[in-house]
């Protein structure tokens, strides 16, 4: 198994590229996010989660993450998620908590995938934990007009691949296919 860590600023195409990894191969690819438990905790804290039911699914806020929202008491969803992560979880459990939690999550998958793609990598501490448990590849994604100004994440210190997402969807697919071909070769598929 190889873990692919997608690293780039908001709106650079990480989720789109993660889905391309899943759809462009016959390999078993699992797409995960570090932010999922953070979002669930934030939603539960402000009563957007009742039992196991979401008032709105987490994806409901994807297109308005940077807009103030009455559901978040006037904060933006992104501000709420960052605060849950940085002001609570990391202070209580340590800077690498989401890396440790991701290793646990991957180890508990029902079927071991060939590739795990994590679409929201942005902290070296978390990725170091992943690297200590799995073979990892870092894909840095850049896109004109996208930066980390309103985000707690940043570019990782190291990367294995770069994708400049300033082009057509077809060209982006070519870039993903090139990386997938190398991963398939490594996996001896």
TAVEN-V993543 format. One record per residue. N is the residue number from 1. RES is the residue in one letter. PHI is phi as a letter, one per 40 degrees, with the letter a starting at -180 (* if undefined). PSI is psi in whole degrees, -180 to 180 (999 if undefined). Layout:
{{N & RES & PHI & PSI} {N & RES & PHI & PSI}}
This chain:
{{1 & X & * & 142} {2 & X & b & 135} {3 & X & c & 124} {4 & X & b & 120} {5 & X & b & 113} {6 & X & c & 126} {7 & X & b & 116} {8 & X & a & 166} {9 & X & c & 167} {10 & X & d & 142} {11 & X & g & 18} {12 & X & c & -8} {13 & X & h & 18} {14 & X & c & -46} {15 & X & c & -40} {16 & X & c & -45} {17 & X & c & -39} {18 & X & d & -43} {19 & X & c & -33} {20 & X & c & -42} {21 & X & d & -40} {22 & X & c & -43} {23 & X & c & -15} {24 & X & b & 14} {25 & X & a & 159} {26 & X & c & -4} {27 & X & c & 158} {28 & X & c & 109} {29 & X & b & 127} {30 & X & b & 129} {31 & X & b & 123} {32 & X & b & 168} {33 & X & b & 138} {34 & X & c & -35} {35 & X & c & -14} {36 & X & d & -51} {37 & X & c & -30} {38 & X & c & -46} {39 & X & c & -43} {40 & X & c & -43} {41 & X & c & -43} {42 & X & c & -43} {43 & X & c & -41} {44 & X & c & -40} {45 & X & c & -38} {46 & X & b & 24} {47 & X & g & 33} {48 & X & c & -1} {49 & X & b & 123} {50 & X & b & 108} {51 & X & g & -124} {52 & X & b & 6} {53 & X & c & 131} {54 & X & c & 138} {55 & X & c & -47} {56 & X & b & 145} {57 & X & c & 153} {58 & X & d & -32} {59 & X & c & -18} {60 & X & d & -29} {61 & X & c & 1} {62 & X & d & -40} {63 & X & c & -2} {64 & X & b & 29} {65 & X & d & -28} {66 & X & b & 15} {67 & X & b & 137} {68 & X & d & 146} {69 & X & a & 132} {70 & X & c & -29} {71 & X & c & -27} {72 & X & b & 26} {73 & X & f & 39} {74 & X & g & -7} {75 & X & c & 167} {76 & X & c & 153} {77 & X & d & -42} {78 & X & c & -42} {79 & X & c & -42} {80 & X & c & -44} {81 & X & c & -43} {82 & X & c & -43} {83 & X & c & -43} {84 & X & d & -42} {85 & X & c & -56} {86 & X & c & -41} {87 & X & c & -20} {88 & X & b & -70} {89 & X & d & -51} {90 & X & c & -34} {91 & X & c & -37} {92 & X & c & -43} {93 & X & b & -12} {94 & X & h & 156} {95 & X & c & -24} {96 & X & c & 11} {97 & X & d & -41} {98 & X & c & -25} {99 & X & c & -45} {100 & X & c & -45} {101 & X & c & -37} {102 & X & c & -40} {103 & X & d & -44} {104 & X & c & -46} {105 & X & c & -45} {106 & X & c & -42} {107 & X & c & -20} {108 & X & c & 3} {109 & X & c & 141} {110 & X & d & -44} {111 & X & b & 131} {112 & X & c & 119} {113 & X & c & 165} {114 & X & c & -41} {115 & X & b & 135} {116 & X & b & 127} {117 & X & b & 123} {118 & X & b & 118} {119 & X & c & 1} {120 & X & b & 46} {121 & X & c & 137} {122 & X & a & 10} {123 & X & b & 125} {124 & X & c & -37} {125 & X & d & -42} {126 & X & c & -43} {127 & X & c & -34} {128 & X & c & -38} {129 & X & c & -44} {130 & X & c & -44} {131 & X & c & -29} {132 & X & c & -17} {133 & X & b & -28} {134 & X & a & 161} {135 & X & c & 124} {136 & X & b & 149} {137 & X & b & 133} {138 & X & b & 126} {139 & X & b & 112} {140 & X & c & 130} {141 & X & b & 127} {142 & X & b & 146} {143 & X & a & 132} {144 & X & d & 136} {145 & X & g & -2} {146 & X & b & 133} {147 & X & a & 178} {148 & X & c & 18} {149 & X & d & -43} {150 & X & b & 32} {151 & X & b & 150} {152 & X & c & -16} {153 & X & c & 171} {154 & X & a & -179} {155 & X & c & 140} {156 & X & c & 158} {157 & X & c & -32} {158 & X & b & 153} {159 & X & a & 152} {160 & X & c & -30} {161 & X & b & 154} {162 & X & b & 138} {163 & X & b & 125} {164 & X & c & 106} {165 & X & c & 62} {166 & X & b & 32} {167 & X & b & -165} {168 & X & c & 158} {169 & X & d & -36} {170 & X & c & -42} {171 & X & c & -37} {172 & X & c & -41} {173 & X & c & -37} {174 & X & c & -42} {175 & X & c & -45} {176 & X & c & -41} {177 & X & c & -38} {178 & X & c & -45} {179 & X & c & -44} {180 & X & d & -41} {181 & X & c & -42} {182 & X & c & -41} {183 & X & c & -42} {184 & X & c & -40} {185 & X & c & -43} {186 & X & c & -38} {187 & X & c & -2} {188 & X & f & 44} {189 & X & c & 999}}
